[in-house]
Amino acid sequence: MRILVVRTGGFAGIERRAEVDTSGRPDEDEWRALAQLALRPAAPPSAADRVRDGFSYRITVDGRTVTCHDPHLSDAQRALISRVLKEGA
């Protein structure tokens, strides 16, 4: 399974992207479970709920994509984003 995270926004507006291929990893099942939870769609925040200079994220798992925004991330989205940005290339 391939997981891509793209982070945009923030004060500087710099895009950061990272990707992890979980195929053959000993923790592949853990990644899969977390990715399935993170892909659950959430209600989009209204413009009033957005944080100025907050980050927006695009999470893509095997061709399926969800977009989410700080501070309205689920626990699973926050955990997956953090892991991919830390471990991904």
N, C-alpha and C positions, 0 to 999 in steps of 0.2 A: 504494500500500500504506500502511495506517495502522498505526503502531506505538505502543502505549501501555505505559508503565512506571509502576507504582504501587509506591512504597517505603513500608513501614511498619516500626514497631519503633524500635530505637535507644533511647538513654537517655531522650529526651523523649517518645517514642512518637508523634511527629507524622507524619502521612501526607503524602507528597509525590508528585505525579503530573505527568507530562509526556507529550505526544503529538507525533509527527512524521508528517506526510503526505509520503511520498517521491514521489508522482506528479509527473512532469515535472521532477524534479530531475536535474541532470547526473550525480550520483553514485547514482542510484536502483539500479543493478545491484549496487553495493557494499553498500548497505543491505540489499537482498534476500538476498544471499549471507550476510551476517552474521546476519540475522534467522533464516534457515533453520538455521544452526548453533546459534543460541541457543535455538531451540525444541526441540532434541533433549532428551528427558527424561533426567534423571539419577536415580540411586538416591537416595531420600529419606534425609536424615541421621537418625540415631537421636536421641532426646532427649539422650543423653550427648554427642553431637557438636555440639549447638547452642551458640552463644556467647551468654552473658548479654548482654542489651541489643543483640544483633546485629540487622541489618536483614533483612527478608524482602522479596522482590520478586515482583510479578506482571507478567509480560510477555505482552501480547496483540498478536498480529499477524493482522490481518484475521479476527478472531473466534476464533482458535486461541490458547489460553492455557497457559502453563507457570508454575509457582511454584518459586522457588528461594530459598536462604538463605545468608547470609554465614556462614562463609568458604567454603562449598561451591559456588562458582560456577565454571562453565567459563570459559575465556578469552574465548569468544565472548559469553557472557552478561554478563561484566564489561564488555567493550568496548561492547556494545549498550546496556546500562544507562547507562554513562557518557555515551555520545553523545546518547542521548535526553534524559537529564536536563539535559545542557548545552545542546542545541540546540532542544529541544522547548518547546512553549508550554503 
